[in-house]
């Protein structure tokens, strides 16, 4: 996924319209995606995890992040 998709509703105030999915990629690694009810991908893991538990741990970290989390603009292209 090259960029984040902007959505009309806030995930924090309306979480029931979003869900994480865990899947296996072609290499046999686990990845997560965050989807909205309409099927749009909001975010993805960007990397594969060797175990399902490590993938779930990555999701758990995201579930604890709040608006106070800082954003750094490096000015570099990805």
C-alpha positions in Angstrom: 0.0 0.0 0.0 1.6 3.3 -1.1 -0.4 5.7 1.1 -3.0 5.9 3.7 -6.6 6.1 2.6 -8.6 9.0 4.2 -12.0 8.0 5.5 -15.1 10.0 6.5 -15.3 8.5 10.0 -12.8 8.4 12.8 -11.6 5.0 13.8 -11.4 5.9 17.5 -14.9 7.3 17.7 -16.5 4.7 15.4 -14.4 1.5 15.8 -17.2 -1.0 15.0 -16.9 0.0 11.3 -13.3 -1.3 11.0 -11.6 -4.6 11.5 -8.2 -6.2 11.2 -7.7 -9.2 8.9 -4.7 -11.6 9.2 -3.7 -13.6 6.1 -0.7 -15.6 4.7 1.3 -14.1 1.9 3.0 -16.0 -1.0 6.1 -16.5 1.2 4.1 -18.1 3.9 4.4 -15.1 6.2 1.6 -13.5 8.2 0.4 -10.0 7.4 -2.4 -7.8 8.7 -4.7 -5.3 7.0 -7.1 -2.8 8.6 -10.3 -2.6 6.6 -13.4 -0.4 6.8 -16.9 -1.9 6.4 -16.9 -1.0 2.7 -13.8 -3.1 2.1 -11.3 -0.3 1.7 -7.9 -1.0 3.1 -7.0 1.8 5.6 -3.5 0.4 6.6 -1.4 -2.7 6.2 1.5 -4.3 8.1 4.0 -3.4 5.3 6.0 -6.5 6.2 5.5 -10.2 6.8 5.7 -11.9 10.2 7.0 -15.4 10.7 4.4 -16.3 13.3 0.8 -15.5 13.7 1.4 -14.5 17.3 4.0 -11.9 16.2 1.5 -10.5 13.7 -1.2 -10.3 16.5 1.4 -8.5 18.6 1.8 -5.9 15.8 -1.9 -5.4 15.8 -2.0 -5.0 19.6 0.6 -2.2 19.4 -1.6 -0.4 16.9 -4.6 -0.8 19.1 -2.9 1.1 21.9 -1.8 4.1 19.8 -3.7 7.4 20.3 -3.8 10.9 18.9 -0.9 11.9 21.2 1.4 9.7 19.1 3.8 11.9 17.2 4.2 12.1 13.5 7.6 12.7 11.8 7.8 14.1 8.3 11.2 13.0 6.9 10.6 14.8 3.6 11.9 11.6 1.9 10.0 9.6 -0.7 9.2 6.0 0.3 
